[in-house]
Structure formats: C-alpha cells, structure tokens
Amino acid sequence: NRGLFTTTQEIPTSLSRLVADKLSVRQGLLLLDQLKAGSSVQVLTTDGKVVYQTTANADGQAVVNLSQHPKGAYVVKTATQSFKIANH
C-alpha cells in the first residue's frame, strides 16, 4: 500500500516516470518536489472545484494533505503540468 494517494494508471509510461520523480506519498501526504520556488499547486475535483491550494517552498517542495477530503479522483495542477490522483 503506497498510502492515501496513487497516480492513475492511464498516463503514458514516460510521463509516469516524470511524475514519479516529482511525486511521492507518505503517511497520507502527497509530496511534490522539483517545483519552482513560490509556484502554485492546486488540487481540484474532476469538475474543476479547487479543494486545496498551496505554494512550493524555497526548496521547490510542496505538501498536500487531503485526508479530510472524500475518496475519489482529483487533479493536481502545478505551473508546468497537471495529473490525476486517486484518493483511496
């Protein structure tokens, strides 16, 4: 069990590797790395409602805690890419 969040399997393998380098899950937290310092990170429902927003710290890292949000699919949007995660 990787934790509370997993990336969806529908993304191409090369993109999966790219996302895996920038994303990890630990103890219910979605950890993003290699972002531009101060850049925005948003988590949206599949219908576009923003449920969480934060900014990357000076090291280019951001932490997203969605443990209080319902199970389902979400979209994580950074300055350079977007991808789906599943909240289990």
N, C-alpha and C positions, 0 to 999 in steps of 0.2 A: 504494500500500500504506500503510494508516494505521498499521501497526505490529502488535504481537503480539496485541492485543485489539480486538475490534469489538463494538458493541452488536448485538443481534439485530434483524432487520427486522420482527418480528411486533408490536412495540409501536406504539400509535397515533401519528400524526404529531405531535400536540400534546405527548404525553409524550416523543417522540423529541427535540423541540426543548428541552424541560425538561432531559432527561438530558444532551444535548449541551452545554448551558450549564454543567453541573456536572462534566463528564467529558471528559478528553482522553487521548490515548495518545501517548507519546513514548519512543522507544528502548526499547520493551518494558515500559514502566512505565505503569500505569493511574493517572492523576492525578485526584483528586476535589477539587472546590472548592465553596465556599459551604455548608460544613457548620458545625454548631455546634461551637465550640472544645471539645475534650475528648470529643466524641461518638465512639461506637464505629463502626468499619467492619469488617464481616466478609465474607469470601469463602467460599462454600460450594459443595460439589459439588451436583449436582442431586438427590442422595439425602440431602442435609442435613448432610454431614460438613464441619466448619469446617477449611479448609486455610490460611487466613491471617486474622489479626486485627490491627488497629491502631487508633489513635485519631487524631482530627483535631488538628492543632496549634493554636496560639493564633490563627492567621490563618484557621482553618476549612478547612485543606487536609490531605489525606492522600495518601500514595503507596503503591501496591500493586505489588509485584514478584512475578509468578507465573511467571517464565521457567523455573523449575526444575520446574514442575508439568506434568502430561501435557496434551496437547491435548484439547479438549472444551468443553462448556458449563459455566459457573459462574454462580452467583447472587451478586450484590453486594448486601449489605444495610447500609443506613445507618439512622439513627434515624428518618428520615421516609419512606424509600422503599426498594424493592428492584427490581432489574432484572437481566436476563440479559446475560452477555457470552460471547463465544466466544474461546477460547484457540487461536490458529492456529499 
